[in-house]
């Protein structure tokens, strides 16, 4: 990896791309710390300190805050980060299976993909308006920090009442600023994709996650001691090695293409393969499962925590407690379910078999058409099981660290689950892209 980056900096055009990517990342991190109008950052710091000394935390808000690099809880200009774009992309990907028009656009190639990208941008801005309004409302009610900041206390008011402007105007400006920030983040990501190195959106997510590692790692050291901190670092290295191994693992199904005469030229006769990754679904099942498990906690916020009924108390003690075995088990099996669900939507064996048959391709020993589709479905169903178990085990690791590092440190644990999956995945893809571009510029053939 280091040799690839060293060689890239020695190549002039790749060096320009890398420096451009670093400059965009700098702009992104500046916007993530830039204050939004109407927000008291002194009170935000008070709330952060209050949360660190309470057992509040967990849920989908922590994942959203992770993807924004900690900017969400501060309601900064780039508070929403890239999450609205990710949500819009997933929604359109799921709708492609349901809406024939979107499926037709996907099959049209580059022109159809450009239209889907445009629809994704519009949906991103719509989701940004909804999410920014929801987070501003949570900030005003004190629920953005899981109820650890009572709004009747002046030092915990994230959006103070005495700003000198009407409250509706302050809130409207804040929502507009956060929505515009999402549009700028989306533009920055596309700039990296077009003129930089790697997938822009993935690079920005990688940047947001890694930006939190030094500070939160130091927090673990200060609160749990040097011995536990060193043990955590050792476990992290083991986890990263395991994630790299699984993320690179794939089942290669050989495909042979028959020779065809088109005009006066002979085409085909080549051998290739279909790579089926063990983790075919990425981190989407983890996001789905976390969002679903946040619903019980969201339900309890409508009731007085000191006057809960029997079933509500059971939900609070079990389904809203990340350290309870019922929560961990439910989370684990939800990830397995959503892994199979998402893989079945994104990979269609029948469509792959039809495309192979159209171009004269076949799997050796398997008849083209339906037998090939059944064979691909059989292989995919078997290879998805270890991928689902892997995702579930990696994702519940922070819950065990929650128990080991005490309740207060769960939300500050940045080395497990989704964070490691994204960091390793983006790092591997970026290095592969750099190596492929280096190979194009330094390729030596048989003739020199």
N, C-alpha and C positions, 0 to 999 in steps of 0.2 A: 504493500500500500504506500509506504513512504517513498519507495523507489519510483512509483508511478507519479506521485506528486512532484518529486524532484525532476524527473524527465519532462513533466509538463511545463514546469517553470523555465526550463531551458529552451522550449519551443516558443517562438514569439507570439503566434496567434493564440495558442492555448494559454500562454501567460496573460494575454489581454483578457481572455474569457474568465480566467480565475480571478484576476484583480477586479473585473467588473462584477462578478458574483459577490466577492467580499464587500465591495462598495454598496451593493444593494442590501446585503445583510446588515451593514452598518446603519443604513437608512431605516431599515425595518426595526432594529433594536432601539433606535432613537425614538421612533414613533410609539414603541411599546412602553417607553418611560415618559413620554410627553404628557403633561397633565391635560385633562379635559376641562372645559369651562364649567364652573359650578360645583366642582368636587373639592372637598377639603382633604388634602393629603396628610395633614396632621392627624385628623380623625381616622383616616385609613390605616395609618401606622398603629394607632391605638387599638383598632379592631384586629389587626394582624397579631399584635402582642396578646390580645385577649383570647384569640383562637388558639394560639400556641400553648396557652396555659389551661385550656379546656379540653373536653373529649369530643368536641364538635368536629365534623369532617366527614369525608367519604362521599360517595355518590358521584353522579355524573358531573357535578360542578367542579370537582377536582380534576377530572379529565379535561374539561373545557379550559380550566385555568392552566393545566399542563400544556395544552396545545397553544395557548397564548403566551407562554413564557412568564406566567405570573401577572400578566397585564390585566386579566379579567377582574380580579379582586380589587385592582386599583382604578378601574374604570378609566383607563388611559385612552388615547386617540385610537390605538390599534388594539383595544380591549378584546374585541371579538376574534382577532387573529384570522386564521384561515378556516376556522370551523364552519362558518356558513357556506363556504365554497365546497368543503368536503361533504356536508349534508346535502347540498344541492346536487352534487355529482352522484351520490349514492341514490337519491330519489329518482333522478333521471335514468340511472342505470336499471333500477327496478321497474320503472314505468316503461322502459323499452320492451320488456316482456309482455306488458299488458296492452299498450297502445300500438296498433299496427303502423301508424304514421311514423313514430319514432323508430320502430324496427326497420322500416323502409329507408329512413334516413341513414341509419347505421350501416346498411348494406350498400349505400351509394358511394362509399369511399370517402375521399378527402372533402368533397363539397358537402356531403351530408353530415360529416363530423364537425365541419365548421358551423353549420346551423345548430347542431346539438350543443356545441360550445357556447354559442350565443344565447341559447335558451338557458344554459347553466348560469351564465352571467346575470341574466334578468332574475332568475330564481334566487341567486345568491343575494342580490340587493333586497329582494322581498323578505327573505329569511333574516337578513341583517336588521331590517326595520323591526321585525317581530322580536328577535332575540335582544336587541338593544333596549327595546321598550320593556321586555320582561326583566332584564337585569337591572335596569334603572328602578323599576317597581320593587324588585327584591332589595335593592340598596336602600330605598326609602323606608321599607318596612323592617329592615334589620335582618332579613333572612338570607342575604347574600353571604354572610359569614356564619350560616347555620344557627342563627339566633343568639350568637355569643355577644352581639353588640346591641343592647336595648336602645331604641331611638328616643326614649324619654330622657336619656343622659346626653347632655350637649356635647361631651367629648367623643361620643360615638356616632354623631350624625354625619354620615358620609356626604350627604347633600344638605347643607345647612339651610335653615329657613330664612335667615337674615342676610340674603345676598344683595338686597337692594333692588331686585327685579321680581316681577311676578313669578310664582313658582311654575306656572304652566310654560312660561317662556324659557325658564332655566332648563326644564325637562325637555322641551322641544329642541333647544340648542344642543343639549347633551346627546339626545337620540340621533340628531342629524350629524353631529360630529363623529359618533361611533359608526354610523352607517357609511359616511364618506370614508372613514378610515378603512373599512372593509373593502370598499372599491379600490382604494390605493394599494392595499395589500394584494388584492387579486391582480392588479396591474404589475406590481413588483414581481410577483411570481411568474407571470407571463414573460416579463423582460428577461428573467433568469433562464427560462426555457428557451427563448429565442436567441439570446445573445451571450448567455453564460454557460455554465457547466451543470448538468443534471436537470432533473425535473424541478421547476421553480417552486411549486407548492410543497413538494416533499422537502426541499432544502429549507424552506422557511419553518416548517414544522420541526425539522431536525434542530434548527437554530433555537427555536423557542424552548425545546426540551433541554438542550445542553446548557442554555443560559441559566437554568435553575440548579444545575448539579453542584457547582462549587459552594454556593451559599447554603443549600439545604444539607449537603454533606457535612459542612462545618457545624450546622445546627445539631446533627446527630452526634458528632464528636463531642460538642460541648455538653449535651444533655445525657449521653449514655456512656461517655468515657472513651479513652483511646483504644482499649482492648476490643470493645464491641465495634468500634468504628473500623479497625483493621480487619476484624472478622467479616464485617459487612463488605468491605472492599474485596476480600478474597472470594466471598460468595458471588459477588458481582462478576468477577472475572470468570468464574466457573459458568455462571448463567450466560454470559456473553458468548463463551466458546460453544455452549450447547445450542444457543440460538443461531449462531453462524452455521453450525453443522446441519441443523434442521432446515434452515432457510435455503441452503445450497442443495439439499437433497431433492432428487426428482426421479421419477420413473420415465425412462425414455422408451416409447413405443415405436419400433421401426416401421417405416413406410417406404414402399417401393413404387416408383412411378414407371408405367409402361411407356415404351417408345411410341411416338405418334408422328406421322408425316403431315406437316402443314405446309402446303405449297411445295417448294423444293427443299425444304429444310426438315431435318429430323429433330424432334424435341422429346424430352423425357429420358427414361432410362437411368434416372438418378436415384440414389438412396438417401433418405433423411429420417427424421424421427419427430414424434410429438412429445414435447417435455411436459409431464404432469408433475407439478410441484407437490411436495408433501403438505406444505401450507399454501393451498391454492386460494384461500380466502383473505389472507392478510390479517389486518387488525379490525376489520369491519364487524365480525361476530362479537368481539370484546366491547366495541362501542354500543352495539345493539343490546347486549346483556346488561351493561352498566346503566343504560338509559331505562331499561325495563325495571331493574331493581331500584331505581331512584323513585319510582312511582309510590311505593309504600311510604317512604320518607316524606314525599311531597304531600301525600294524603294526611299524614299526621300533623303537618304544619297548619291545618285548618282548625285544630282543636287545642284546648289549653293543656299543656304538658303535665300540669299538676292535677288534672281531673279527667284522666283517660278511663274508658270502659275496659272490660276484661279483654276483648279481642284486640282493642287498640293497644293495650299494654303489651300483649303478646307480640304484635307486629313491631312495636318499638324495641322490645328486648331481643327479637330474633331476626326479623327481616330487615330492620333498620340498623342493626349492630354488625359492623364488618368483622368483628372478632368471633361471632357466634358460628357454631358448626352448621346450623341450618342456612344461614346467609351464605357461607362458603360453599356448601353443597349445592344450593340453588344456583349460585353464580356459575359454578363449574358445569352443571348440566345444561344451563341456558346457553353457555358458550358452545358446547357440543351440538346442541340443536340448531343454533344459528349458523354454525359452520356448515353443516349439511344443507341447510336451507339456502345459504348464499351461494355455495358451490353449485347446487342444482339450478340456480337461476343464471349464473354467469357462464357456466360451461354446458353447452347443449351437445351431447354426443351424436344425436341424429343429424344436426346441422353440420358437424365436423365430418361425419361419414358421407353425407351427401356431397360436400365440397370435394372430398377426396375422390369419390366416384366420378364426379364431373370432370376432373382433370386427370383421370386415369390412374389414381393412386389406390393402393391397397396395402393392408397389413399382411405380411407373409403368413400363410396358413389360415387366414380368415377371409371368407367371401365378402366382396364389397356390398354396401347397402346396409340392410337391417342387421345382419350378423356382426358387421363391424361396429355399428352403434351399440349393440348389446355387449360386445367385448369391451368397448371403451367405458360403458356405464359400469360394468363389472369391476374393471380396474380402478375407476375413479371412486366407487363406493368403498373399496378396500383400502385405498391409499388415503382417503379422507379421515378414516378413524384415527390413525396415529397423529395426523395433523391436528385433529380436534382435541385429542388428549394433550398434545403438546401445548396448544393455545390455552387450554383450561389450566394446566399446571403452572405455566408461566404467569398467567393472569391472577391466580390466587396467591402467588408468592407474597405480594405486599400485605395480604391479610394475615399471614403467619408472622411477618415482620411487625405488623400491628400489635400482635400479642407479645412478641419478644421485646420490642423496643418501647413498650408501654403505649397506652392509647393516644397520648399527646403527639407521638411522633409518626403516626400512620400517614397523616396527610402530608408530612414533610419527607416521606420516603420516595425518592425519585428514581430508584434503580431497578424497579421490577415491573412486570406486566407490560402495559402498553408502551411505556417509555423505552424499554430495552428493545422491544420488537421494532419500533419505528426507527430508533437510532441505528440499529444493525442493518435493517433493510435499506434505509436511505444511504447509509455509508457504503454498502456493497454495490448498490446500483450506480452510485456516483463514481466509484473507483472503476467499475466495469466500463462506464462511458468514457472516462479518461483514457483507459487502456485501449479501447477500440479506436479512439481518435489518434492516439499515439501510433497504433499499428498502421493506420491509413497514411500517416506522414512518414513513417520510418520503415515501411514494408520493403523487404529485399526479396526479389524474385529469383528465378534461376538464371536469368540473363542480367548482367550488371553493366 
